């Protein structure tokens, strides 16, 4: 199930184009929605983040390049 969800987001393919080896795309999609709604994903990510942080695998460097992050002209108040 997790491999199917990771594949979908890694490749950007539509849900209906998931390979058959992952099973029913509807089942994968429904499980993702249920886990998101009940907080399962948040618990998993929090636990993984805590483990990686305690092992020193995170260095928390964040960089934003203004050539990549730009507001649309309408967001800047242009007419």
N, C-alpha and C positions, 0 to 999 in steps of 0.2 A: 504494500500500500504506500509506504513512504517512498520507495523507489519510483513508483508511478507518479506521485505528486512532484517529486524532484525532477523527473524527466520532463513533465509538462512545463514546469516553470523554467527549467534550464534551456529547453528548446523553443519555448514559446508556441508550441503547436496547439491547435484547438483541442478541446476535450475529446471530441469524437475521433480524433486522429491518433489517440494513444495506441501503441502496439498491442496486439491481442495477448501478448505474454503477461501483461499487467491485469488482465481480466476486463470486466465490464467498466467502461469509462464512467457510466452513471454511478456505479458503486464507489469508484474512486472519488468522484466529485462530491457525492453525498457524504462520504466519510470526512473529506476535507472540510465541508461546511459544518458538519456536526462537531468536529474537533475544534474548529474556530469558534463556534458558538458557545461551547461548554468550557472553554479555557484550556483545553488540553495542549494546544500548540504553545500557548504562553508558558505553561508549566515546563514543557520540554525544553524550550529555548532558554528559559531562566536557569534550569538545571545544567544545560550544556555550557552556558555562559559562565556560570559559577565554577564549574569544573575546569574549564579552560583558563579562567582567571587565576584560580588557586594553583594551577600547574605552571603559571607564568607564560602561557601561550599567547596572551593578549598584551599588546603594547599601547592600545588606545590612541593611535595616531589618526587624526581626521584632517583631511585637506579638501578644500573646495576650490576648484578652478573657475574663475569667472568667465572664462571662454566657453565653458560647458554649461554652467548654470546661468541662464539668462531669462529674464521675464519677457513674456509676450508683449508686444506694443500696447495692447489693450490693458494689460495689467499695470502699465506704467502711467496710465491716464492720457495716452495719446488719442487724438481724435482721428 
